[in-house]
Amino acid sequence: MASPSQVEIIDSAMFCNTEFALAYFDPDQKWLIRKHLLSLHKEFSFLYPSIDTYIHHDGTAVKLLKVYGYLYISHSLPLIHINIWVHEHYPHVAPMVQVQTDITNPIRPNHPFVDPSGLTTSSYLHTWVPFRHDLLGLAHNLVNIFSLDHPYVVSAPPSMSHPSYVSKMECMDRLWCRLHYEIIGLKENTKDEVEKLASLQEEMRARVDITDNLIIGLDHEKTELKQRIKEMIEAADILVNWLMVNKVNLSVTTGGRIEDAFECVDVISTLKMECKAEEEALGELMFVLNDAFAKGVMSHEAYFKQVRLLAREQFFALAKLNKLNSEGSSNVKFLAL
């Protein structure tokens, strides 16, 4: 039975026009709330009525009755500090339930019934029916759901009765709890899949970039080869025309080398021709080395070492050729055979 002091608090809040007057105006509503509060306190003696200001989501502040205290689950688990606010439109609107938290008893993350702020929900509150549901039934439901999953600690799964022996409401709470954790697991798996797909997407983008660079490189190489072929064709045409103008016996070159159709008339021309041939040969060799390096056939060290040596020899060949040009005629003299 409720203590006289608890009855006085409820009666003073409900029926006395004092600073404790609350936001309940219908006399029938007041008597119903009084009856439900006394029934609740009679069975749950650690839940006490009090008066406090409640602020709704829209910022409206109202003075309401609040039941505060502790719910006992088992001797191995801590008591649950809880507040139950009696809505101003009770029983047509369900009460608001909040689990109090502190440093020693934080709310466990991803709880199926309690959010990080302590706001509590359950199938009993979601299916609230006026005049069929009440504060006492809500307290029993809270004990049941917290027996399934304690809000403060990760406890071992409780020994559940066979589904045929439990109420419809308890079955709904069990289903809610199971679905909650399955959804969390599904979210984690989905998150992992998304991360893997994102990583694969980045890898595919990198491969696309590499492929694009290879294609661009091949296009440049193709363009350079076309240009070299064009230059070689033009040079060949010039040479053939020169041979025809100078009435060179083209049969000399058949099956042999084009150089066999020429003979230098003096030592200077011979040296110039050798220097020019050496310079162009070195240039061709460096082009081949550059192609080998681009394809990964040669290492950086070997490539730079060979290029330095060839560039040095090419420089001396050009220097020698320039010196010969400055000392003698700038044109090489040949004797057509």
LINJO-V467806 format. One line per field, one symbol per residue. ss: DSSP state (H for helix, E for strand, C for the rest). phi: phi as a letter, one per 20 degrees, with the letter a starting at -180 (. if undefined). burial: 1 if it has 24 or more other ideal C-beta (glycine too) atoms within 12 Angstrom, else 0. A space follows every 50 residues. Layout:
# LINJO-V467806
ss = ???
phi = ???
burial = ???
This chain:
# LINJO-V467806
ss = CCCHHHHHHHHHHHHCCCCCCCCCCCHHHHHHHHHHHHHHHHHCCCEEEE EEEEECCCCCEEEEEEEEEEECCCCCCCCEEEEEECCCCCCCCCCEEEEC CCCCCCCCCCCCCECCCCEECCHHHHCCCCCCCCHHHHHHHHHHHHHHCC CCCCCCCCCCCCHHHCCHHHHHHHHHHHHHHHHHHHHHHHHHHHHHHHHH HHHHHHHHHHHHHHHHHHHHHHHHHHHHHHHHHHHHHHHHHHHHHCCCCH HHHCCCCHHHHEEECCHHHHHHHHHHHHHHHHHHHHHHHHHHHHCCCCCH HHHHHHHHHHHHHHHHHHHHHHHHHHHCCCCCCEEEC
phi = .ffgfffffffffedeecfefdeddfgfffffffffffffffedfedceb cbeddffenfdcecfcdcqcdedafedffdfccceeffdfefcffddcef cbffcfffflffdcegfofdbaffffdgcgmdebffffffffffffffbf feceefgffeffgfddfffffffffgfffgffffffffffffffffffff fffffffffffffffffffffffffffffffffffffffffffffelfff ffefmcdfffecbfebffffffffffffffffffffffffffffenfdef ffffffffffffffffffffffffffecffdeecdfe
burial = 01000100111111000001011100001101111111111001001111 11010000000101111111111000011111111111011001111111 10000011001111000101111110010000111111111111111111 11000000000000000011011101100100000000000000000000 00000000000000000000000000000000000000000010000000 00000000001100000110011011011001000100100000000000 0000001001000100100010010000000100000
